[in-house]
């Protein structure tokens, strides 16, 4: 994977990937906001894709993230809290497994930071809170196998 970023003017930059390009407009949206959006989008695509493998459907998906950063430079992520809310035609256990599979195995961006960032999450499924402030185990990933999925290229 290769991304090239070129300065345009002021604090605007163009990011080019193999498939597309987009403008990074600082400080309107900071690079860290793009980064956090990418982390969240990575997991969100899994939560839509994984159920398809099991002939299930997810609707009304909303994933939000909140980060605690160092106060001094480098202002890296110390803690990441993710909140998943969605509806599906699956039971709560399966819905929970989709989120865990994303966090522990499939989401490359979250797995890139998991050794240095404390990650916790909550899940609301079909209007019911089924997991609250669960902590993700750091390092190493897991062996959850939910099969081949189609998602955004990693």
GIWOBEL-V351305 format. One record per residue. N is the residue number from 0. RES is the residue in three letters. SS is DSSP state (H for helix, E for strand, C for the rest). PHI is phi in radians with two decimals (NA if undefined). Layout:
N|RES|SS|PHI, N|RES|SS|PHI
//
This chain:
0|UNK|C|NA, 1|UNK|C|-2.36, 2|UNK|C|-2.25, 3|UNK|E|-2.07, 4|UNK|E|-2.01, 5|UNK|E|-2.09, 6|UNK|E|-1.25, 7|UNK|E|-1.74, 8|UNK|E|-2.82, 9|UNK|C|0.95, 10|UNK|C|-2.02, 11|UNK|E|-1.88, 12|UNK|E|-2.33, 13|UNK|E|-1.89, 14|UNK|E|-1.78, 15|UNK|E|-2.03, 16|UNK|C|-1.97, 17|UNK|C|-1.12, 18|UNK|C|-1.96, 19|UNK|C|-2.85, 20|UNK|E|-2.63, 21|UNK|E|-2.69, 22|UNK|E|-1.68, 23|UNK|E|-1.75, 24|UNK|E|-1.94, 25|UNK|C|-1.51, 26|UNK|C|-1.59, 27|UNK|C|-0.89, 28|UNK|C|-2.27, 29|UNK|C|-1.39, 30|UNK|H|-0.96, 31|UNK|H|-1.21, 32|UNK|H|-1.19, 33|UNK|H|-1.08, 34|UNK|H|-1.06, 35|UNK|H|-1.11, 36|UNK|H|-1.08, 37|UNK|H|-1.15, 38|UNK|H|-1.02, 39|UNK|H|-1.18, 40|UNK|H|-1.10, 41|UNK|H|-1.02, 42|UNK|H|-1.20, 43|UNK|H|-1.06, 44|UNK|H|-1.13, 45|UNK|H|-1.12, 46|UNK|H|-1.19, 47|UNK|H|-1.52, 48|UNK|H|-1.37, 49|UNK|H|-1.00, 50|UNK|H|-1.06, 51|UNK|H|-1.02, 52|UNK|H|-1.13, 53|UNK|C|-1.96, 54|UNK|C|0.93, 55|UNK|C|-2.04, 56|UNK|C|-2.27, 57|UNK|E|-1.92, 58|UNK|E|-2.29, 59|UNK|E|0.91, 60|UNK|E|-1.30, 61|UNK|E|-2.38, 62|UNK|E|-2.15, 63|UNK|E|-2.10, 64|UNK|E|-2.31, 65|UNK|E|-2.29, 66|UNK|E|-2.12, 67|UNK|E|-1.87, 68|UNK|E|-2.01, 69|UNK|C|-0.98, 70|UNK|C|-1.37, 71|UNK|C|-1.87, 72|UNK|C|-1.24, 73|UNK|C|-1.33, 74|UNK|C|-1.47, 75|UNK|C|-1.28, 76|UNK|E|-1.27, 77|UNK|E|-1.76, 78|UNK|E|-2.38, 79|UNK|E|-2.24, 80|UNK|E|-2.02, 81|UNK|E|-1.98, 82|UNK|E|-2.14, 83|UNK|E|-1.80, 84|UNK|E|-2.41, 85|UNK|E|-2.84, 86|UNK|E|-2.04, 87|UNK|E|-2.76, 88|UNK|C|-1.69, 89|UNK|C|-1.99, 90|UNK|C|-1.38, 91|UNK|H|-1.08, 92|UNK|H|-1.10, 93|UNK|H|-1.16, 94|UNK|H|-1.04, 95|UNK|H|-1.13, 96|UNK|H|-1.11, 97|UNK|H|-1.07, 98|UNK|H|-1.13, 99|UNK|H|-1.08, 100|UNK|H|-1.09, 101|UNK|H|-1.09, 102|UNK|H|-1.18, 103|UNK|H|-1.53, 104|UNK|H|-2.25, 105|UNK|H|-1.51, 106|UNK|C|-1.38, 107|UNK|H|-1.10, 108|UNK|H|-1.20, 109|UNK|H|-1.15, 110|UNK|H|-1.20, 111|UNK|H|-1.23, 112|UNK|H|-1.78, 113|UNK|C|-1.14, 114|UNK|C|-1.35, 115|UNK|C|-2.07, 116|UNK|C|-2.29, 117|UNK|E|-1.30, 118|UNK|E|-2.08, 119|UNK|E|-2.34, 120|UNK|E|-2.69, 121|UNK|E|-2.29, 122|UNK|E|-2.29, 123|UNK|E|-1.95, 124|UNK|E|-2.14, 125|UNK|C|0.89, 126|UNK|C|1.40, 127|UNK|E|-2.06, 128|UNK|E|-1.25, 129|UNK|E|-1.87, 130|UNK|E|-2.48, 131|UNK|E|-2.29, 132|UNK|E|0.89, 133|UNK|E|-1.30, 134|UNK|E|-1.69, 135|UNK|C|-1.48, 136|UNK|C|-1.28, 137|UNK|C|-1.37, 138|UNK|C|1.32, 139|UNK|C|1.45, 140|UNK|C|1.20, 141|UNK|C|-2.55, 142|UNK|C|-1.92, 143|UNK|C|-1.09, 144|UNK|C|-2.08, 145|UNK|C|-1.76, 146|UNK|C|1.50, 147|UNK|C|-1.21, 148|UNK|C|-2.18, 149|UNK|C|-1.83, 150|UNK|C|-2.60, 151|UNK|C|-1.09, 152|UNK|C|-1.02, 153|UNK|C|-1.68
//
